[in-house]
Amino acid sequence: MQLSNLILANNNQFIVLNKPPTIASQSDKTGDKSILDLAEIYCKHPLHIINRVDRPASGIVVLAKNKKAASSLSSSFQKQEVVKKYLAVVKNSPEKKEGTLKHYITKINKINKSIVTDNGKGAHEVELSYKLVDQIDNYGLLEISMKTGRFHQIRAQLSAEGMPIKGDVKYGAKRSNKDRSIHLHAWKKEIIHPITKEKLSIVAALPDENVWNAFSYPKETT
């Protein structure tokens, strides 16, 4: 894998990459090289990961090049000052073409999963908005805007609504994808430059894969 082909933005403060599916954002128990490891080799110095994309998913990962930049970028993400949009291929398209989903979810560490629960101990309120933008056969393509950002939030919420993401057997899909990826992509982010405070809008191209390629959106709008 040529890391230079994955770079979406690169300056003195941060580097932004389009992570391929099945590669971890940072080191995990497998010991496989992560996107953070590869970026540090490329940049030749330590980096600070600002956001993570689930291993089987793909899309935008932001890495800061120094502690000050990391603090500024992390703060803007935590304060929901940045636009965060995803694309997901789901089974069973929603009845309403657009809407808002609100749930409480709880992370279960033993199974490394979040589940939709009542508002009890350890539960967090989560919210996202979706728009059905294309449809083929039994699958729909959703554009998702995040109001909150919790562990496996999109996967858990869509599953709870009877719309599991293609390939995501952990959250209700009947079949896995051959490469163990899932059809979830961190598509757009708006990043606030730590020094200039300029807003930088970044779009990550979808994986070049048959199912993604079958949809007409968002190729015409990127």
Secondary structure, DSSP 8 states (H G I E B T S, - for coil): --GGGGEEEE-SSEEEEEE-TTS-SS--TT----HHHHHHHHHTS--EE-----TTSEEEEEEESSHHHHHHHHHHHHTT-S-EEEEEEEES--SSSEEEEEEEEEEEGGGTEEEEE-S-TT-EEEEEEEEEEEEETTEEEEEEEES---TTHHHHHHHHTT--BTT-GGGT-SS--TTS--SEEEEEEEEE-TTT--EEEEE----S-HHHHH--TTTTT-
